[in-house]
Amino acid sequence: MWDTQNIDSIAQRLAALLPPDLAQARADFAANAREVLQAGLARINLVTREEFDVQRLLLQRTRMQLAELEQRLAALEQLADARSPR
């Protein structure tokens, strides 16, 4: 679901902030940071870019259909007004 490459990159950058002489601590920290990031992202209610794009296209199509229906309704209302006796 999530791009693990980006999560790994963030974990590595965080681990790089530790002093160089703590090599084992860096490795442990990177592994723990990766797990924490993955768990945190899984817990929050986010959608992937693909899901977002699908929903955006669906909304765009729905808006176009609504605009078409509004135009048809306006034309029908004009026709009804023209036919109604005055």
C-alpha positions as CSV (number, residue, x, y, z in Angstrom):
1,M,0.0,0.0,0.0
2,W,2.7,2.5,1.0
3,D,5.9,3.0,-0.9
4,T,8.4,1.3,1.4
5,Q,11.3,3.0,-0.4
6,N,10.2,6.4,0.9
7,I,9.7,5.0,4.4
8,D,13.1,3.4,4.3
9,S,14.6,6.7,3.1
10,I,13.0,8.6,6.0
11,A,14.2,6.0,8.5
12,Q,17.7,6.1,7.2
13,R,17.8,9.9,7.3
14,L,16.6,9.9,10.9
15,A,19.2,7.2,11.8
16,A,21.9,9.4,10.1
17,L,21.3,12.0,12.8
18,L,22.8,9.7,15.4
19,P,26.6,10.0,16.0
20,P,28.7,7.9,13.7
21,D,30.3,5.9,16.5
22,L,26.9,4.4,17.3
23,A,26.7,2.1,14.3
24,Q,24.6,-0.6,15.9
25,A,22.3,2.0,17.5
26,R,21.9,3.5,14.0
27,A,20.9,0.2,12.5
28,D,18.5,-0.5,15.4
29,F,17.0,3.0,15.2
30,A,16.5,2.7,11.5
31,A,14.7,-0.6,11.8
32,N,12.5,0.7,14.7
33,A,11.8,4.0,12.9
34,R,10.7,2.1,9.8
35,E,8.3,0.0,11.8
36,V,6.9,3.0,13.6
37,L,6.4,4.9,10.4
38,Q,4.7,1.9,8.7
39,A,2.4,1.3,11.7
40,G,1.6,5.0,12.0
41,L,0.7,5.3,8.3
42,A,-1.4,2.2,8.5
43,R,-3.3,3.5,11.5
44,I,-4.3,6.8,10.0
45,N,-7.0,7.0,7.4
46,L,-5.1,8.0,4.2
47,V,-5.7,7.0,0.7
48,T,-3.1,6.2,-1.9
49,R,-2.5,8.5,-4.9
50,E,-4.1,6.0,-7.2
51,E,-7.3,6.0,-5.1
52,F,-7.3,9.8,-4.9
53,D,-7.0,10.0,-8.7
54,V,-9.8,7.6,-9.3
55,Q,-12.1,9.6,-6.9
56,R,-11.1,12.8,-8.6
57,L,-12.0,11.5,-12.0
58,L,-15.3,10.2,-10.7
59,L,-16.1,13.6,-9.2
60,Q,-15.2,15.3,-12.4
61,R,-17.5,13.0,-14.4
62,T,-20.3,13.6,-11.9
63,R,-19.9,17.3,-12.1
64,M,-20.1,17.1,-15.9
65,Q,-23.3,15.0,-15.7
66,L,-24.8,17.5,-13.2
67,A,-24.1,20.4,-15.5
68,E,-25.7,18.5,-18.4
69,L,-28.8,17.7,-16.3
70,E,-29.1,21.4,-15.2
71,Q,-29.0,22.5,-18.8
72,R,-31.7,19.9,-19.8
73,L,-33.9,21.0,-16.8
74,A,-33.5,24.7,-17.8
75,A,-34.6,23.8,-21.4
76,L,-37.6,21.8,-20.1
77,E,-38.6,24.7,-17.8
78,Q,-38.5,27.1,-20.7
79,L,-40.6,24.8,-22.8
80,A,-43.1,24.4,-20.0
81,D,-43.2,28.2,-19.6
82,A,-43.8,28.7,-23.3
83,R,-46.6,26.2,-23.3
84,S,-48.4,27.4,-20.2
85,P,-51.4,29.7,-20.8
86,R,-51.1,33.3,-19.7
